[in-house]
Amino acid sequence: MKTLLIVDDEPRTRLGIQKTLAAWSAGRHRIEIAASGVEALSWLNANQAHIIITDVRMPEIDGLQMLEALAARGPLPVVIVISGHAEFEYAKRALQLGAFDYILKPLDKGILIGTVERAFELVSGRDRLDAMEKLVDPKLLEVNRDEARYGTAIKDAIGYIYEHLHEAIGMKQVAEQLHLNASYFSVLFKEQTGMTFSDYLTRIRLQKAKELLVATQSPVWEIAEKVGYQTDKYFIKVFKDNEGLSPRQYRQQAADTDPSIQ
């Protein structure tokens, strides 16, 4: 469930926005309120907001100062700024600081809802990008980029791993295919690629698994077999240990591509 935080020191405006968006959301989103920039920053210390709607003129910490404080912490949530005509320069400054859009007072319910819908589309787009970025293992990219300078044995080993990924292969088996001593091959692999054979094999298997989770509807047990795991239970454990979520959760996250809010 995505969270939207409303920040406004005027109770009537704050509660009016909350009531309008609660009716529109119909329970699909978590809608929180804060009566000041100070209260909002305190709340955000312990909670995540995907979208923030904030007034620019507030006592103690105004909307712009809140934006600056949030930007200093890391990537901004999607921020919608509320301003009056006389405060338009504030709104422009907010956009320069990274705000998504602004709405002029007095607030029109249709414009408010339309802007929030577009904001949620942006949140969904960010989620998809995050999921796609997680598909790519930076260590594997580094290994592939440097492959041209590897010796013949390591190039052949990498090729063999890709061809036999669906099998329960291990370092000893690959070393035998190359007619090398397993201990020597282990040292050589680490020396040239910068990672152990075991780490490389796990990363390759998980990379392929993530691609299959996103691109197909194959059941998890079948994907486990395709990437060389003999049991789906062990595959799920390895996946969760490395990715922080289960294969099923990963697939659900990556498949959340519907940009509409109905």
Secondary structure as the mmCIF struct_conf table of DSSP 4:
data_model
#
loop_
_struct_conf.conf_type_id
_struct_conf.id
_struct_conf.beg_label_comp_id
_struct_conf.beg_label_asym_id
_struct_conf.beg_label_seq_id
_struct_conf.end_label_comp_id
_struct_conf.end_label_asym_id
_struct_conf.end_label_seq_id
STRN STRN1 THR A 3 VAL A 7
BEND BEND1 ASP A 9 ASP A 9
HELX_RH_AL_P HELX_RH_AL_P1 PRO A 11 SER A 25
TURN_TY1_P TURN_TY1_P1 ALA A 26 GLY A 27
BEND BEND2 ARG A 28 HIS A 29
STRN STRN2 ARG A 30 ALA A 34
BEND BEND3 ALA A 35 SER A 36
HELX_RH_AL_P HELX_RH_AL_P2 GLY A 37 ALA A 46
BEND BEND4 HIS A 50 HIS A 50
STRN STRN3 ILE A 51 ASP A 55
BEND BEND5 VAL A 56 VAL A 56
BEND BEND6 PRO A 59 ILE A 61
HELX_RH_AL_P HELX_RH_AL_P3 GLY A 63 ARG A 73
BEND BEND7 GLY A 74 PRO A 75
STRN STRN4 VAL A 78 SER A 83
HELX_RH_3T_P HELX_RH_3T_P1 HIS A 85 GLU A 87
HELX_RH_AL_P HELX_RH_AL_P4 PHE A 88 GLN A 96
TURN_TY1_P TURN_TY1_P2 LEU A 97 GLY A 98
STRN STRN5 ASP A 101 LEU A 104
BEND BEND8 LYS A 105 PRO A 106
HELX_LH_PP_P HELX_LH_PP_P1 LEU A 107 ASP A 108
HELX_RH_AL_P HELX_RH_AL_P5 LYS A 109 LEU A 135
BEND BEND9 VAL A 136 VAL A 136
HELX_RH_AL_P HELX_RH_AL_P6 PRO A 138 ARG A 145
TURN_TY1_P TURN_TY1_P3 ASP A 146 ASP A 146
HELX_RH_3T_P HELX_RH_3T_P2 GLU A 147 ARG A 149
BEND BEND10 TYR A 150 TYR A 150
HELX_RH_AL_P HELX_RH_AL_P7 THR A 152 GLU A 163
TURN_TY1_P TURN_TY1_P4 HIS A 164 HIS A 166
BEND BEND11 GLU A 167 GLU A 167
HELX_RH_AL_P HELX_RH_AL_P8 MET A 171 GLN A 177
TURN_TY1_P TURN_TY1_P5 LEU A 178 HIS A 179
HELX_RH_AL_P HELX_RH_AL_P9 ALA A 182 THR A 193
BEND BEND12 GLY A 194 MET A 195
HELX_RH_AL_P HELX_RH_AL_P10 PHE A 197 ALA A 215
HELX_RH_AL_P HELX_RH_AL_P11 VAL A 220 LYS A 226
TURN_TY1_P TURN_TY1_P6 VAL A 227 GLY A 228
BEND BEND13 GLN A 230 GLN A 230
HELX_RH_AL_P HELX_RH_AL_P12 ASP A 232 GLU A 243
BEND BEND14 GLY A 244 LEU A 245
HELX_RH_AL_P HELX_RH_AL_P13 PRO A 247 ALA A 254
TURN_TY1_P TURN_TY1_P7 ALA A 255 ALA A 255
#
